[in-house]
Amino acid sequence: MIKVSFLSILIHVSLCCISQENSNSLLWKITGSEKNKISYLYGTIHMVKKEDFVIKEKVKKAFNKCEVLALEVNLKMSLKTKMNLAMQTLLPKGKSVKDFISKEDFQLLSSYAKDSINLSDKKFKNYLKLKPFFLSSILIKESLGKIKSYDEEFYKMSSKKKMRHIGLEKIEDQLRMVNQISFKEQGEMMMHGITNNENSFEKLVQAYLDEDLNLLSKLISNDSQNLKEFEYNFLVKRNQKWIPIIEKTIQKHNSFIAVGAGHLFGENGVISLLKKNGYEVAPVFN
């Protein structure tokens, strides 16, 4: 649950920077490596309702041609690592989310949790021990009910094929970025997500499944300065760090690289950065 919960935080962030200038495809073919290897880049949404989950045939075909799976983080973790991650999602002992947001915001949060997603008083009280950033994740997960994760599914598929797994970074690195944001700012980001959720998650998921990048961009608008700064650190900087790792694997292996959709597009997206380094990156439509 920790792995899926952490990845679900990126649903909003990972789609915010989609450019309307790109072809409507979430799957891209990468060629131009020195050894003529062919790799694929796929934009994910990290978590959807189980009934909405689908992997298109073109994606399966591309996946089956590859020998290495690269995800944002390697999902193979020891129990000790999982426990350490779980501890890092908690606020300091004795603290509650209530301590970092206004009374009005707490009333709104409480109403949303209990009335909109039907959390019990006990469950809600326990969740208040989480840092606001991770509470946001849990609220999304609770609102969806039964879920499936593209990251988890690709990991399972690759394990069956005995593919090699690599992570473009360590999940501890992501956690360090989160910990650089004050609890008050995390609270503001959380409440921004709750109060500005005018577009239904169902519409967003359908636009994703339709690979309608223009609609995705319109559905997700962002006027929060705190979130804009977070997007830069969580998207642009990470993209730049990933490129050398991506290049290393696509030079040696036919690789399937699956990252949040928002990492693909824009001037500082993975597609643009790979093109700048001499690779041909083209959309795959069927």
N, C-alpha and C positions, 0 to 999 in steps of 0.2 A: 504494500500500500504506500509506503514511503516513496518508492520510485515513481509510481504513477501519480501520487499527489504532488510531488515536486514538479514533474513534467507538466501537470495540468495548469500550473501557474502561468505557463507561457501561452495559453490559448489566446489571450488578448494581446500580449506583447508580440508574439511571434507572427501575428497577422497585420499589425498596425502599419508596417512599413512596405506593404505590397504596392508596387508601382503600377499605375494603370497603363503604362506604355508597353508592357510585356505581353507576349502571346499567352492565350489562355490555356496553359498546360502546367501541371504541377510536376511532370516528369520531363527531365532533360537529359539528352545524350551528350557525353563528353568524349571527344576524340582529340588526337594531336599529341599523344604521349610518344616518347622516343621509341618505345617498343610496340607501338601501334595497338595498345590496349584500348578496349572500349569500356567505359564506365557510365554509370547513371546517377543523376542527382534527383532526389524526390523531396518535395515539400510536404510535411505532415501537419496535421492538427493533432495535438498530443493525446486528446481524449474525447470520445464521443459516446453517445448512448449506444448500447449494444445493438439495437435494431437499426441504427443508422450506419453501422460500420460496414464498409465494403472496400475490398482491394480490387481495382479494375484489372481486366485481363492484360492490358498493355504493361501494367506495373508488374504483374506476375511474370510475364515473359522476360522483362528486363532483369528482374530479380534472379530468375533461374539461369541467366547467362553469366552471373557473377560468382566470384569465389571468396570475396571479402565483404563483410557488412560493416559499415562505419556509421555509428549513431553519435549523437551529441556526447553521450556518456556510455561507457560499457556497462550494460545492465547485469553482468555477472558480478555479484557482490557476496562477500562472506556475511555470516550472521553478525559478526562483530562490527563490520562496517555499517550494516543496516541499523544496529543499535546506536552507534555513534551518530549517525545521521538523524535518527529519531530524537536524540537528546538535543541536537543543535536546532531543532525546530521549536523548542520550548523557550518561553520567556524566563528571566531569572526567577528563582524560587520566591514565592510570595507575591509576584506581580501578575496582573491580568490585563487583557486588552482594554478593559474598562479604564485603566490608568492612563491610557495614551490617546483617547479620543474624548470629545466633548460629551456631556450628558445627553444632548439632543441626538448626536450621532449614535450613542450607545442605545438609546431608545429605538432608533431606526434600525440598527443592527439586530437588536433583540426581536423586533417585530418581523423583520425579514426572515430571520432564522426560524422563528417559531410558527409564523403564520404562512409564509410563502413556501418554505421547504420542510415544514412540520418536524423540526428538531424537538426532542424532548428537553425539558428543563435540565435534566441531569447531563445529557449529551452536550447541550449548549454550554453549560458551566464548565465542563471538562475542556471543551474546545477553546475557551477563553484563556487557557494557559499557553496556547500557541502564539508565536509571534504573528502579528497581523498579516504579514506576507503569506504565511502558511495557512492561516485561518481562511484567507481568501480562496486558497486552493481547495480546502476541505469543503467550503460552502458550495463551490462549483460541483465538486464530486457528489455531495449529498443531493444537490438539486437534480442531477442527472439519473440517479438510481443506478441500475446495472450499466456498467461502462466497459468499453474496450479501448485499448491503447495501440496505436499504430506502431509505436516503438517496441512495445512488448510483443506484438504479433510478428513483426519482422525478426525480432530476436529468436522467437520460437521457430519460425520458418528456417532461419539460418542454422539453428542448432540441429534440426532434422537433416539438413543438407551437409552438416559438418563443415560449415563455412567458418573461416576465421573471423573473430569479432575484434573491432577496435573502437575506442572512444576518442572523439576529437578533443576531449578535455576530461578532467576529473570532476565528479559531482561536488567534491570538496571545494573546487575553485568557484563553482556556481554559488555555493553556500557563503563563501567569503564575500562575494559581491553583494549578496543579500544583507549580510551583517554590516556592510558599510553604510547601509541606509538606516537612519534613526527609527526607533519604534514609532515615533510621532508621524514621521513621513510615511512609514509603512501603513499606518492607520489611515492617513489621508488618501493614499492610493487605494486602499481597500474600500473606503467609503465612496470614492469617486466611481469605482466599478459598480457598486450597488445602486447609487443614485442616478447614474447615467446609462443604465441598462434599458434603453428605450427599444432597442431591436432585439427580437427574440433570438435565443441561442439556436433554435431550430432553423431560422432563416439563414443564420451564419453557416451552420453545418451544411445546409442544402446548397448554398453558394459554393462552399468548399468542394462538395461532391460533384457539382456541375463544373468545377474548375473555372468559375466565373470570377476572375480576378478583379474586374471593374466593380462588380457588386460587392465583393468582399471589402474592397477599399472604402466604398460608400457606407457599408454597414458599420464599419469600425472607424469612427472619427475620434480624435484625441486632442483635447485642449488643455490637458493638465501639464503644467510645466515640470512638475516633479516626475511625472511618468515619461515625459519627453527625455529628460536627462537620464532616466533609468534605461530607456530604450537604446540610447547611444551606447551606454556601457554594456548593456546586455545583448545588443545586436552587433553594432558596428565593430567594436573592439574585439568581440569574440570571432566574428567573421575573419578579421585580419589574422588572428592567431591560428585559425583553423586551416588557412590556405596551405601553409607548408606541409601540414600533416596530410591534407587531402592530396596534394601533389605527390607526396612520397608514395602513397598507396596506389594512386592511379597510374603511376609510372611503372609499377611492378605487377599490379594485379587488375583484373576486371573487377571493379568495385561498385557496390551499391551504397550510395551515401544518402541517408535519410535524416533531414533536420527540419526544424520548424519552418513553415512556408515563408514567414517573413524574412528569414535569413537569405533566401534565394535572390530577391529582387532589389532593384534600386542601384544607385551609383556605387554604394559600398556593399552590395550584396555579393553572395558567393559566385553567382553567374558572372557578374561584371568583373570581379577580381580574377576569376579564372581566365576570362577572355583577355584581360590585360596582360596576363602571363603567357599568352600565345595559344591557349586551347580553343578548340571549336566547341561551343556549347549550344545545342539546338533543341527546341521543344519536340516532344514526341506526342503525336496525337492519336495514334492507334498501334 
